[in-house]
Amino acid sequence: MIKQYLYVKVELTGENSSLVISRLLNNKVPVENIIYTQEGTTFVIRYTDLFLLRRAVFKSGNTVSLSNEGKNQEVLSFVKENVPSIAAFLLSMFIFFQAFQYIWSVEITGADPEIRDEAAEVLLENGIKAGIRQSDLLLNQQSASILYKEIEQLSWSGFEKKGSKLMVTLREKDFLDQDEQNQQAHLVASKTGTIHTLSVSSGTPVVKSGDVVSKGDILVSGYIGREGYEKGVRASGSVKALTWYTVNVSMPVKNQLKRITGESHSEYALQFKSYQTPFISHKRNSFKNQIKQTTDHPLSIFGFNLPVKLVEQRYKEVTVLEADLQKDQYKTVLKEIAARDVRTLTEGSGQILEEKILHEDIENGKVKLTIFYEVLENIAEPKPFTEETRE
């Protein structure tokens, strides 16, 4: 790892030094500090590129001599200046190598929250918890049998180790879902609107195209058959209606635009749960304006995930410009924001048919718009038979 930071000073003696440098550049070897003298040519390359240097010199008629380069002192100085951080790093690595022999977290997914909580209690009572040695962990079939014995609603459970984390996946029996599917219900309006189209799979339509309905009105009855001989079913289908929304959005008149200059530097630390080593940086720049990006890099050895991760904080220099948006620009931005809010209200299934600005104002340095929307969406939702919905 340290070799990639070491440099070697190369001195070529011969008439074809340009050929050697050309071969190195063709192999994408960084060549620095090239100096041509009467005695020969000197330049600097990385220690890890010495193998490519030998190939470049082969049959060129040049002789090579190597010496240490001043940049190596920079590496040594960096090591001396960061002795406490490096010592903490090495100590942390020793602890981490010991720590990955344990399970440090148990994550339960699938099923309802109540069943997950019950499974967590069962596993805890049987010693399956954070801090257990992986060698003491019960086999998959033994762990599953414990859950099946204690929790009747389970139809399947799976256990998987991912590094220091134990993943437990649960699946419920579907008899509850089957009861819900067989439950008799009407389709009622989830909101006010004007009926546009109906597509009924089961049940009896109560409304038709053009009817105005309010929230809770029956759209498709769960009763089928002749009067006096009705049979209850679970009504199903789609009832699309025209609905209306009024959205208020705003944004500052003056906006700050940030542009990345391309200059950056990174700091690194090791993290284990809530414990983290100090950040160290090989090269630190001071930026007047910057943005910070934090990235977690998982660490593994021979395909085994360690319970520690490498945290990188990357600082990017930016220039900040203040810009005034034109009228058409802020209208476009605010319309996009408002339309996104409307789609959220319709759970992403609504189709916007009409968009109209009702009011526009600039107040306290902000542009404010009030926008009207007409939307085509499915407003049908099932409601089990009760005395209130039965006619």
Summary of the structure (lengths in Angstrom):
residues: 391
radius of gyration: 34.8
end to end distance: 79.0
largest distance: 114.6
contacts: 1072
relative contact order: 0.11
helix: 27%
strand: 46%
